[in-house]
Amino acid sequence: MMRPIPALPAPIALLAMLIVLVFGQPALAVCQLVAEGNGFSPRRVQTALAPGDVRIRYIGHSTFELETPQGVRIATDYNDSVRPLQTPTVATMNRAHSTHYSLLPDPDIEHLLPGWSDDGSPVDYDLTVKDVRIRNIQTNIRGWDGETRRLGNSIFIFEVADLCIAHLGHLHHRLTQEDLLRLGQIDIVFAAIDNTSTLRIDSLMEVLASISPSLVIPMHFHFHGALEAFMARATAEGFEIQMAGQEELIARRDQLPVAKTVRVMMPSGG
C-alpha cells in the first residue's frame, strides 16, 4: 500500500506557492519597451531554453522556426516545400504564392493561422499559447497581373521572453503610421530582401528605418545577388553585418546589439 505523501510545513508550502506565482507565469513581452543591452552573442545549441531565451532557426525561403522557453514551436510562412523537421504548435501563412502557404498542412498543428481570408475580409489574430502572444497586422499584396490584392499579407508579431519579433511576410508597400503604432517597438525583424517580388531595396530600407529594430534577419534572398546587394546597402546605411557561424540563434533581451545589426543566417532546410 502506497504511503501518503506528508504535507509540507506551512512556511515551506507558502514559499513554494510564491515561487510558482512569481516564476511560473508566461514571460510575455511588451512591444512598447525599447530594446536594451550591451552586446549580442549567440550561444551553442542547448536542449532546454532558459526563461529569457528564444531559439530561432532559419529553415529556408521565408520560413523560420521559433521555439519558446515553454516549448511552443512556431513555423512562419508554413508551406509544402520547406518545413521544419518537427511539427509546429503554431503555423502562420501568407498567400503571395505557394512557397508561403500549405495546401496540405500537418493535421497535428494546433493553431494554423492564414494571414488572409478567401473573401478578402479582415483577419485579426490575438492569440496566447502558453508563453507567447501572437498577433497580426494585415497589408496588401500585388497579384502577378500587377493588381492590388487587399489584405493578402499579414505581418505576424510574436511577443515572448521579453522580446518582440516581427515577420514582415511578403510585404509589398511601405507601412502607414497606423501600422507602425499597432506594430509597437520591435526588437527583431525577419525581412524579405529579394529586391524583386516584394519591396524594392529603397522602400525596404525606409520600412526598416521606420520600425527601427535592434536586429534584422534577412529572408527570401533566393534571387542571384540579392543578399550581396542588401548587405552592401545595409552597410552604407550604418548597419553592422554579422554572418552566422551556426544554424540557429539563441536570442534574449540582454544580448540584443546596441548598434543596429543585420545577422545573416543560412537556410538549414529543417
Phi and psi in degrees as a GROMACS rama.xvg file:
@    title "Ramachandran Plot"
@    xaxis  label "Phi"
@    yaxis  label "Psi"
@TYPE xy
-72.5597  132.809  MET-2
-72.4076  143.384  ARG-3
-65.8114  145.519  PRO-4
-76.0526  125.352  ILE-5
-66.7628  145.47  PRO-6
-69.7114  145.073  ALA-7
-70.8954  144.795  LEU-8
-56.2429  149.13  PRO-9
-53.8578  -46.1607  ALA-10
-62.5556  -38.6463  PRO-11
-69.6016  -41.5225  ILE-12
-61.138  -40.2765  ALA-13
-64.9655  -42.2621  LEU-14
-62.1611  -42.5763  LEU-15
-62.3164  -40.1012  ALA-16
-64.0879  -40.7906  MET-17
-64.7666  -39.4082  LEU-18
-61.5964  -44.1709  ILE-19
-62.8815  -43.2808  VAL-20
-65.7311  -39.3775  LEU-21
-80.3987  -43.8003  VAL-22
-104.324  -10.0681  PHE-23
-89.9917  -0.159655  GLY-24
-90.4719  150.868  GLN-25
-59.6854  135.606  PRO-26
-91.8553  72.3318  ALA-27
-75.2195  148.06  LEU-28
-83.8856  163.385  ALA-29
-120.617  113.885  VAL-30
-72.2055  -7.28134  CYS-31
-83.5402  -7.12818  GLN-32
-79.0603  135.944  LEU-33
-81.2872  136.768  VAL-34
-63.4867  138.972  ALA-35
-130.234  165.565  GLU-36
148.101  170.615  GLY-37
-136.224  53.4997  ASN-38
141.694  167.88  GLY-39
-145.619  114.433  PHE-40
-139.307  94.4297  SER-41
-58.6909  146.636  PRO-42
-109.27  172.396  ARG-43
-66.4704  161.965  ARG-44
-58.879  136.231  VAL-45
-132.558  156.022  GLN-46
-80.4766  -26.6462  THR-47
-130.151  150.504  ALA-48
-101.739  139.984  LEU-49
-71.395  161.514  ALA-50
-54.8754  -30.1985  PRO-51
-96.43  10.3747  GLY-52
-100.184  148.529  ASP-53
-131.802  126.621  VAL-54
-90.078  130.225  ARG-55
-122.329  125.339  ILE-56
-121.877  136.85  ARG-57
-95.094  109.86  TYR-58
-79.9924  -42.4862  ILE-59
151.028  157.048  GLY-60
56.4489  -105.841  HIS-61
-119.21  17.2181  SER-62
-99.8556  120.022  THR-63
-115.772  153.141  PHE-64
-113.255  123.999  GLU-65
-108.079  138.616  LEU-66
-126.288  129.641  GLU-67
-96.954  165.472  THR-68
-57.4058  -30.3155  PRO-69
-92.742  14.4337  GLN-70
86.1047  12.219  GLY-71
-76.3153  128.798  VAL-72
-109.048  131.189  ARG-73
-122.186  131.925  ILE-74
-113.947  125.155  ALA-75
-92.2179  150.192  THR-76
41.9926  52.3084  ASP-77
-62.9546  131.857  TYR-78
-145.768  -177.17  ASN-79
-95.7606  2.02444  ASP-80
-105.247  -46.523  SER-81
-127.706  116.417  VAL-82
-134.88  153.283  ARG-83
-63.4092  156.469  PRO-84
-66.9655  -37.1516  LEU-85
-96.5451  143.722  GLN-86
-62.6981  126.101  THR-87
-74.333  155.098  PRO-88
-73.1474  -39.1965  THR-89
-129.231  135.643  VAL-90
-128.689  125.569  ALA-91
-101.82  152.738  THR-92
-142.211  155.839  MET-93
-130.909  162.171  ASN-94
-105.718  8.68581  ARG-95
-51.5139  -52.9847  ALA-96
-161.048  -179.788  HIS-97
-67.3409  -12.6509  SER-98
-85.7068  9.38276  THR-99
-122.834  -1.03051  HIS-100
-149.61  167.048  TYR-101
-118.981  137.288  SER-102
-90.8338  -17.3245  LEU-103
-131.658  66.5192  LEU-104
-67.8161  150.531  PRO-105
-58.4203  124.933  ASP-106
-66.6049  -13.3107  PRO-107
-85.5193  -2.6528  ASP-108
-66.7862  126.12  ILE-109
-76.059  -36.3517  GLU-110
-134.105  107.66  HIS-111
-104.446  119.236  LEU-112
-120.576  89.8382  LEU-113
-66.4361  137.805  PRO-114
-85.88  16.2671  GLY-115
-151.743  169.667  TRP-116
-121.567  149.496  SER-117
-63.924  -29.0326  ASP-118
-94.1315  5.12507  ASP-119
82.0119  3.46248  GLY-120
-76.9834  158.838  SER-121
-63.4033  147.299  PRO-122
-119.884  124.841  VAL-123
-131.532  105.206  ASP-124
-101.704  140.966  TYR-125
-151.614  91.131  ASP-126
-123.738  132.695  LEU-127
-111.639  123.466  THR-128
-121.711  106.635  VAL-129
53.0483  -108.531  LYS-130
-103.524  19.0618  ASP-131
-132.076  135.296  VAL-132
-103.023  134.499  ARG-133
-124.198  125.626  ILE-134
-139.265  171.687  ARG-135
-141.343  158.359  ASN-136
-129.884  123.137  ILE-137
-84.7734  144.684  GLN-138
-132.866  170.647  THR-139
-90.3828  161.19  ASN-140
-131.305  166.714  ILE-141
-100.631  138.988  ARG-142
-78.9929  171.62  GLY-143
-63.1086  -19.5258  TRP-144
-86.3273  1.43439  ASP-145
86.9625  -5.99392  GLY-146
-82.3102  149.623  GLU-147
-74.6554  134.328  THR-148
-109.542  107.597  ARG-149
-66.2325  136.357  ARG-150
57.4154  36.2517  LEU-151
-89  -6.88126  GLY-152
-129.618  148.802  ASN-153
-125.724  133.607  SER-154
-82.5956  123.006  ILE-155
-102.429  135.026  PHE-156
-116.03  132.412  ILE-157
-118.209  117.403  PHE-158
-106.875  110.722  GLU-159
-156.949  142.738  VAL-160
53.2494  39.3544  ALA-161
63.0783  23.8171  ASP-162
-122.613  148.237  LEU-163
-118.948  117.125  CYS-164
-119.722  130.595  ILE-165
-121.601  132.95  ALA-166
-106.767  113.949  HIS-167
-74.6918  -11.8077  LEU-168
66.926  -148.981  GLY-169
-95.6252  66.9773  HIS-170
-72.1242  131.401  LEU-171
-117.927  0.94285  HIS-172
-153.474  164.004  HIS-173
-65.8578  160.4  ARG-174
-90.4402  144.798  LEU-175
-82.6706  167.614  THR-176
-61.3051  -36.164  GLN-177
-63.811  -42.0659  GLU-178
-57.2207  -46.5644  ASP-179
-66.1533  -37.6829  LEU-180
-64.5477  -41.8925  LEU-181
-69.0601  -33.1992  ARG-182
-65.2908  -44.8729  LEU-183
78.4977  -167.373  GLY-184
-81.1612  116.84  GLN-185
-105.027  135.521  ILE-186
-89.0455  -43.2784  ASP-187
-130.076  132.74  ILE-188
-123.007  132.728  VAL-189
-96.2435  117.912  PHE-190
-126.272  133.377  ALA-191
-74.5659  127.628  ALA-192
-121.643  22.3624  ILE-193
-65.0203  -26.0178  ASP-194
64.4932  22.1147  ASN-195
-136.935  -67.3512  THR-196
-94.2022  -11.8641  SER-197
-110.988  -129.266  THR-198
-79.934  142.631  LEU-199
-68.7145  157.106  ARG-200
-62.8092  -34.7094  ILE-201
-61.908  -45.9933  ASP-202
-66.9252  -38.5608  SER-203
-61.3288  -44.5341  LEU-204
-64.0765  -34.269  MET-205
-64.5638  -41.6453  GLU-206
-63.0514  -45.8463  VAL-207
-63.6157  -38.5811  LEU-208
-64.2527  -37.9365  ALA-209
-71.7673  -32.8213  SER-210
-80.0593  -38.5144  ILE-211
56.2982  56.0069  SER-212
-77.5621  161.414  PRO-213
-72.0912  -35.3304  SER-214
-135.786  130.27  LEU-215
-112.435  127.791  VAL-216
-113.552  114.502  ILE-217
-69.9867  151.649  PRO-218
-146.735  173.229  MET-219
59.9448  44.008  HIS-220
-113.04  46.3784  PHE-221
-79.8633  -14.5677  HIS-222
-77.5472  141.617  PHE-223
-59.2631  127.908  HIS-224
83.5345  -5.75412  GLY-225
-64.6331  -44.1786  ALA-226
-65.454  -44.5592  LEU-227
-63.0483  -41.9427  GLU-228
-64.3587  -40.428  ALA-229
-66.5989  -44.1524  PHE-230
-62.2974  -38.9031  MET-231
-64.0828  -43.2218  ALA-232
-68.3984  -42.3721  ARG-233
-61.9897  -40.6338  ALA-234
-61.1039  -43.4076  THR-235
-63.5738  -28.7123  ALA-236
-87.3036  4.91584  GLU-237
94.7882  9.30448  GLY-238
-79.3188  143.211  PHE-239
-82.9416  143.37  GLU-240
-110.591  127.619  ILE-241
-119.562  129.288  GLN-242
-98.1637  121.799  MET-243
-66.5094  134.035  ALA-244
-97.1659  4.81984  GLY-245
-146.959  168.005  GLN-246
-80.3132  -11.6507  GLU-247
-140.89  166.711  GLU-248
-132.531  133.106  LEU-249
-100.826  111.034  ILE-250
-102.816  143.682  ALA-251
-153.651  154.677  ARG-252
-58.7975  -44.2903  ARG-253
-75.1508  2.06097  ASP-254
-118.701  12.4531  GLN-255
-66.4573  145.682  LEU-256
-69.3162  146  PRO-257
-73.5281  -47.9737  VAL-258
-82.4004  147.148  ALA-259
-63.4237  134.356  LYS-260
-136.038  141.461  THR-261
-106.373  125.397  VAL-262
-115.045  118.539  ARG-263
-93.9405  118.22  VAL-264
-110.739  135.154  MET-265
-86.7939  144.214  MET-266
-59.0056  135.847  PRO-267
-97.3429  -18.0365  SER-268
79.867  -1.1274  GLY-269
